[in-house]
Amino acid sequence: MPISDYKIHMEIAAIILAAGQGTRLNSALPKPLHKVGGRPMLAWLLDVTKAAAANRIITVLPEGSERIFNWLGEQESCIQDLPKGTGHAVMATRKKLADFQGVVLIMFADTPLVTAHSLVNLTALITGGADVAVLGFEATNPAGYGRLITGKNQRLKKIVEHNDATESERAIKLVNGGVMAVRCPLLFDLLDNVEPDNIKDELYLTDIIQIAIAKNLSVTYQKTVETEISGVNSRQDLAYIESILQDRLRTSAMNQGVTLQAPETVFLSADTSFGRDVVIEPHVVIGPCTVIGEGSIIKSFSHIEGSLLGAGCVIGPYARLRPGTNAGEKVKIGNFVETKNSNIGAETKANHLTYIGDTTIGIGANIGAGTITCNYDGFGKFKTLIGDKASIGSNTALVAPVTIGAGAIIGAGSTITADVPRDAIATTRSALDVRHDAATRYRSSRSNELD
């Protein structure tokens, strides 16, 4: 009976192989925790397997992987005690899946671009009656990949490794992408029949394909695009994956109604959220945990992360919004302004050369050029409170903790160390001292000294 003729309901479990050492990255950070799109690669795999309806997700880790284990938290994992190949890594999950009956998805933690759509299609082949299904792709350059030798009705006849392929087989561009779905508990029965490689003494997961075919089991394949299966083994690979992901994120943003004036110069994060009619000028970086409200404009060379912007905000150019920035509607944050852990009321303006940290600002305030909130004394952080429609003059230092009342005016050049009441005017300037012709006398005396 053809696979497509019947389907049954099955539970889905996912095994993510994260036990590789990643030595070519030359990094103290474990490979699965290297980030693309502002998120660890492993996070992408966890999310995509959940989106593909996996009921259980087990991450296989190497010995001494406390850092990944701590990052996973309550997420299920197990340890591959020895680095003895991909088949051996999957066998490490055997006890955890001893009573599991359904579909097991197997993938690698360094291929973060695989989509839920591809995984759903792959598992559908098993629920449709197949025993083993492989995710393959048409390779631009198939050298080094195992070739998928296929038959009628989407059957997989065998996988031939590049070094073992004939000249005609090497011409085949359909190759093994490494991701597979297998009926369980059949998976472990097949792994029991895998013989270790004579040179490395490793068990290879791909060997179960030939074993399944030899047993006349139903083995099939699903095609996807090459970029989905691109893996990370080097810093160059990491940069390539980032470029692909950024193209996805930019396309998604534009489909949501965002104008990217020079898309290739804008860098987004996986969780960036936009309202409609947002405009992003060239050379903007948006880090994780950022929401940009409808109709806002982000001008060139701005960097935003961990920030919430209301509708109609204008940010930049050359602005830096650090985590904890929460701006209301129509806020203006201009060139060379830095904000951090601050709530900024609607229609407030800070247009130039200003630092706003650990501050709450009311509605319609004006923060003059060169204003600094002095929030740190070397030991702790302190809050500055600025009321509605207050006006802070240029080159002012507000020494926290301090409160500026609503409607108050702070004269330019002031250093404010005490609270200023509502609607008051406060200045701390020295009296102006003008000494007529003093400059002439000074220059003359200096000239005589030099003679």
N, C-alpha and C positions, 0 to 999 in steps of 0.2 A: 504494500500500500504506500503511495507517495506520502512524504512527510506532511504535506499541506492538507491531507484529507481528514486529519483528526487532531484535536487538541485536548489536553487535559490540564486541570489546575495543579500547579506545583508550587511549593514554597521555594524561595530563592535565598541562597547564602552566597556571600562574596568572600573570597580570599585575596587579600592584597599582599603581595610579596615585597617586603621592605627590608630584607636581610642582606642586600648587597652592601659592600663596603664603600663604594663610591670613591675609590682612591684617586681616580683621575681628576676629581674636582679639587684635590689638594686643599681640603678644608677641615677645620675642627668641627664644623656643623654637619650632622648626619645628612646624607643626600636627600632623604624624603622631606626634610624640613627646609630645604632651600626654597625660596619663594618665587612664584611667577604670578603676576597680577596682584601682588601684595599679599598672597596667601601661600602657605607651604604646599608643595606638590601633593603631599599626602592628604591634605584637606580637600583638594579637588577630587581625589579618588573616593574619599569617604562620601562626599556629597553626591557624586555621580552614581555610585552604587545605591545610595538611598533613593535617588530619583528613579532608578531602574527597578524599584520595589524590592530590594534585598531586605529580608527579614533579619538576617544576621550578617555582621561584617567582622571578619577576623583578620587582623594584621599580623603577619609573621615577621618577627624581629630577630636580629642576631644577638648573641651574648653581649652583655655590656652595653645595652642600648637604653640606659636609664632616661636619657634625654627625650627620646621618642616616646618611651613608656609614660613619662610624666606628662608629655604633651597630649597623649591620647586620653589621659584621665580615666574615665569609666568605660571608654570604648574597649571592646574585647580584643585581646591579643594573645600570642603565644610565642615561644622562643624556639628558633632553630639552633640546636646546641652546637652543631658543627656546620661549616660552610661546604656542604656536599651536594650542591646543585639544586635546580628548581624543583625537581621531583621530590627530593628530600625535604625541601622547604614546605611543600604542600603536605607531605606526610606528617609534618609537625602538628597539623590541625586535626589529625585523625581522632584523637580522644574527644575533642570538643564537638566533632560532627558524628560521633559514633551512632547516635540515634536519628540523625537527620536523613530525611528522604525527600528529594526534590532536585533542584538545579543548583549546581555550584558554579559561580563565575570566578575565574582566576585571572588576575591582572597584576601589573607591576606598578610600584609606587613612583617610578620615574617616568610614567607616561600620563601626564596630567590632562592631556587634551582629548582623551576619548570621551565621547558623548553618551548621555543616557539613551538617546535614540538608537545608537549602535548596539548598546548592551541589551536593550529591550528586544531588538530584532534578533540578536544572538540567542537569548534565552527562549524566544518564541520557537526557534528551531527544535529545542529540546522538548518544550511543552507540546510541540506538534508531532513528536514521535521519534526524533533523532536521539542517539546516545551521546555523541560527542559533536561539538560544533566549534569551528575555528574562525576567528576574525582575521580576514586577509585584506590586502590592498594592492592596487596596481602601482608598483614602484617605478619611479623615474629612472633610477639606477638600481637594478635588482641584485647587483654583485654582493655576495656575502649573505644574502637571505636564502632561507629554505623555500623552494618553489612548490606551489600547490598544484598538484597534478589532479585534474578534475574530470568527472564523467558526466553523464546525463542526469537530469533532475537534481542538480545542485549537489551531486555526490562528490566527496573527496576520496580519490583513489589512493593517494600517498603524498607524503612530503619528502622532497629530495633536497638534501643540503647542497649548497653551491659546489663544494669540492667534489661531491659524488655525482653531480648532474652531467648528463651528456650535452653535446653542443646544442641539440634541439631543445632540451629541457632548460638550458641556461637562457635561451631566447624568451622563455616565459616570464612575463612581468608580474603575474599574480603571485604574491609571496605571503609567507606566514607573518602575522603581526604580533603573535605571542599571546594575545588575549583569547581565552577559550571558555566554553561552557560545557559541563559534563554532568550527566545524570549521576546522582549519588544514592546509594553507596557504591555504584559501579566505579566511580573515580578511584577509590582506594583498592578495589580488586585489580584494576588495570595497573596501578602503581606497584602492586605486589609482584607483577610480572616484569617490571623494568629491571634490566641488568645494568650494573654500574659500568661507566666508561673505563676502559682498561688503563688509560693514561692518567686521568685525573681522579679516578675512583668516585665519580659523581653520578647521581641519578638525574636524568634529564626529563622534564615534564613532557616534552614533545614526543618522547618515545612511546607514550600511550596511544598516539595516533596509529602507528603501524600495528601495535598490538590489537587495538580495537578493530582495525580493518582485517587483520588475520583471523579474528574471531567472528567475522561476518556481521559485526555490529553496524549500526547506521551512523556513518560519519559524514558530516556535511560542513559547509562553510558559509560565511556571510561577508560580503564586501563592504569596505568603507573607504574613506579617502586617506591618502598617505599621511597627512598632517596629524590625524587623530592618534596615530600609533607612534609618532616621533618620540623617542626616548631621550633621556638626559644622562650622558656619561662624561661630559666635560663642560667647562665654562662656556665654550662655544655653543654647545648644544643648549645650554640654559638660555643664552641670549637668543638663539633661534626660536625656542619655545615661547619666550617672552614676546618676540615679534609677532608670532602667529596669534597668540592670545590677545595682544593689543589690537590687532586688526579685527578680531571678533568683537571686542569690547567697543571699539569705535563704531563699527557697523551697527551694533545693538543700540548705542546711544543715538546715532543719527536716525535709526528707525523709530526711536521714541520721540523724535521731534527736536533734537539738539542740533544746532549748527556748529560744526567744527570747521573753522576757516582753513586750517591746514592740518588735516587729520593725522598725518604721519609724524607731526611734531608734538602731539598731545598724548600724554600717558595717563591711563585710567587704572582704577583698581576694580577687582571683581565685584565689590559691593557698592560701587558708586551709584547714587540714585539721582535722577534728574527730573525736574518738572519740564513741561513743554516750553518751547521757544527760548531755551537757554542758549546763549552764544558763548562759545569758547574760542578765544583768539589763539594765535600760534604760541607754541613753546610754553604750555601749561602742564603742570604735574599735579594730579589729584590722587592722594594717598587713600588708605583704607578708611572706612567709617565716615563717609562724607555724603551729605544730602544737599543738593543745590536746587533752590526753589524756582518756580516758574518765572520765566522772563529775566532771569539774572544774567549778568554779563561778567565773564571772567577774562580780564585783559591779560595781555602777553606777559610771560615770564613770572607768573604767579605760582605759588606752591601751597596746596591746601590739603590738610589731612585731619581726620577726626573732628569735622566741623559740620554744623547745621546752619544753612543759609535760607532765610525766608525768600519770598517772591520779590523780584525786582531789585535785588542787590547788585551793586557794581563793585567789583573787586579788582584791585591792581591799577596799572601794571606794577610788576615787581613787588607784590604783596606776599606775605607769608602768614598763613592761618594755621596755627598749631592745634593739637588736640584740645578739645573742650571749648572751642569757640562756637558760640551760639548767637547768631545774628538775626534780628527781626527783619521785617519787610523794609525794603528800600534803604538799607544800610549802605553807606559808602566807605570803603576801606581802600585808601589810595596807595600811591607809590612809596615803597620802602617803609610800610607799616607792618609791624609784627603783632599778632594777637595770640594769647594762650589762656585757656581755662577762664574764659570771660563770657558774660552775657551782655550783649549789646542791643539796646532797645531800637525799635523801628525808627527809621529816618535819622538816625545818628550818623554823624560824619567824622571820620578821622582820615583826612586826605593826604597827609604827608609825614614821613620821617618820625614815626611814633611807635612806642612800645606800650601795649596794653596787656598786662598779665594779672591774673587772679582778681579780676575787676567785674563789677556789675554797673552798667551804664543804663540810665533811663531812656525815655523816648525823646528824640529830637535834640539831643545834646550835640555840641560841637567841640571837637578835640583839636586844638591847634597844633601846628607843625612843631616837631621836636619835643612833644610831651612824653614823659616817661612816668609810668607807675612803678615806684621803687618797692617791689613786693618781697624782697629777700634780704635778710640781714646777716646772712652767712650761717644761720641756724634754722630758721623757719620761714614759711611763706605767709604773707599777710594780705588781707583784702582791702581793696579800694572800692568805695561806693560813690557813684556820681549820679545825681538826681536828674529828673526830666528837665530838658531845655537848659541845662547848665552850659556855660561857655568857659572852656579852659584855654587860656592864652598860650601863645607859642613859647617854646623853650621853658616849659613848666615841669618841675619835679613834684610828684605827689607821693609823699613818704607814708607808706601803709604801716599800720592800719589807719585809714583816714576816710572821712565822709565829706563829700561836697554836696550841699543841699540843692534841691531843685531850684532852677532859675539863678543860681549863684554865678558870679563872674570872677574868674581868677586872672589877674593881670599877668601879662607876658613876663617871662623871666623869673617867676616866683618859685620858691621852694616851700611847699605847704606841708607842715608837720602836725597840724591840729585841725579838727573839724571846722568846716565853714558853714554857717547857717544858711537856710533857705533865703534866696534873693539878696544875699550879701555880696559885697565886692571885697576881695582879699588880694593884697599884694605884699611882697616882701622885698621890694627893690630898695637899694640904698638911694639916698638923696642925690640928685644930679649936681655935680661939682664942676663948673665951667671956669677955667683959669685962662683969661684972655692973654694971647701972645705967648703962652707958656711953651707951645711947640717950637716957636722961633728961638726962644732962649735955650731950650733943651738942645736943639740941633747945633746952635752956636757953641755951647759949652762942650759938646761931644767933639766938635771939630777942633777946638783948641787943645783938647786932651790928646787927640791923635797927632797933632802937629808936634 
